[in-house]
Amino acid sequence: MVKVELRRNETQRQLLKRFQKSVARSGKLGEVRRRRWYMSKSERRGLAKKKAIRRKKLRKSKRRNRK
């Protein structure tokens, strides 16, 4: 659980900004988003495979554009 305490001479905005950064660094928000809907192992593998193919195509197209 992310916890921040108000520092001396710190404004509420600064505290909120610090809290948001610590939440982002902890990765809790991403985990909550992933767990929002159940996904079986086979679905996760398929999604990972699709992402890998997409990354490979993107890298290939970037190499072509460089030349």
C-alpha positions as CSV (number, residue, x, y, z in Angstrom):
1,M,0.0,0.0,0.0
2,V,1.3,3.4,-0.9
3,K,1.6,5.9,1.9
4,V,2.8,9.5,2.0
5,E,2.8,11.9,4.9
6,L,2.6,15.7,4.7
7,R,6.0,17.2,5.0
8,R,6.7,20.5,6.8
9,N,5.8,23.5,4.6
10,E,4.4,21.2,1.9
11,T,1.2,22.3,0.1
12,Q,-1.7,19.9,-0.6
13,R,-0.9,20.0,-4.4
14,Q,2.7,19.0,-3.7
15,L,1.5,16.2,-1.5
16,L,-1.0,15.0,-4.1
17,K,1.7,15.1,-6.9
18,R,4.1,13.1,-4.7
19,F,1.4,10.6,-4.0
20,Q,0.6,10.1,-7.7
21,K,4.3,9.6,-8.5
22,S,4.6,7.0,-5.7
23,V,1.5,5.1,-7.0
24,A,2.9,5.2,-10.6
25,R,6.2,3.8,-9.4
26,S,4.7,1.1,-7.3
27,G,2.8,-0.3,-10.3
28,K,-0.4,-0.9,-8.3
29,L,-2.6,0.9,-10.8
30,G,-1.5,-1.2,-13.7
31,E,-2.0,-4.3,-11.7
32,V,-5.6,-3.2,-10.8
33,R,-6.3,-2.6,-14.5
34,R,-4.9,-6.0,-15.5
35,R,-7.0,-7.7,-12.9
36,R,-10.2,-5.9,-13.8
37,W,-11.3,-8.8,-15.9
38,Y,-10.3,-12.4,-15.6
39,M,-8.0,-13.7,-18.4
40,S,-7.0,-17.3,-18.7
41,K,-3.4,-18.3,-19.2
42,S,-4.0,-19.2,-22.9
43,E,-5.5,-15.8,-23.5
44,R,-2.5,-14.1,-21.9
45,R,-0.1,-16.2,-24.0
46,G,-2.1,-15.3,-27.1
47,L,-2.0,-11.6,-26.2
48,A,1.7,-11.7,-25.5
49,K,2.3,-13.4,-28.9
50,K,0.3,-10.7,-30.7
51,K,2.3,-8.0,-28.9
52,A,5.6,-9.7,-29.8
53,I,4.5,-9.9,-33.5
54,R,3.5,-6.2,-33.4
55,R,6.8,-5.2,-31.9
56,K,8.8,-7.2,-34.5
57,K,6.9,-5.6,-37.4
58,L,7.4,-2.1,-35.9
59,R,11.1,-2.7,-35.5
60,K,11.3,-4.0,-39.1
61,S,9.5,-1.0,-40.5
62,K,11.8,1.4,-38.5
63,R,14.9,-0.3,-39.9
64,R,13.5,0.1,-43.5
65,N,12.8,3.8,-42.9
66,R,16.4,4.4,-41.6
67,K,18.0,3.2,-44.8
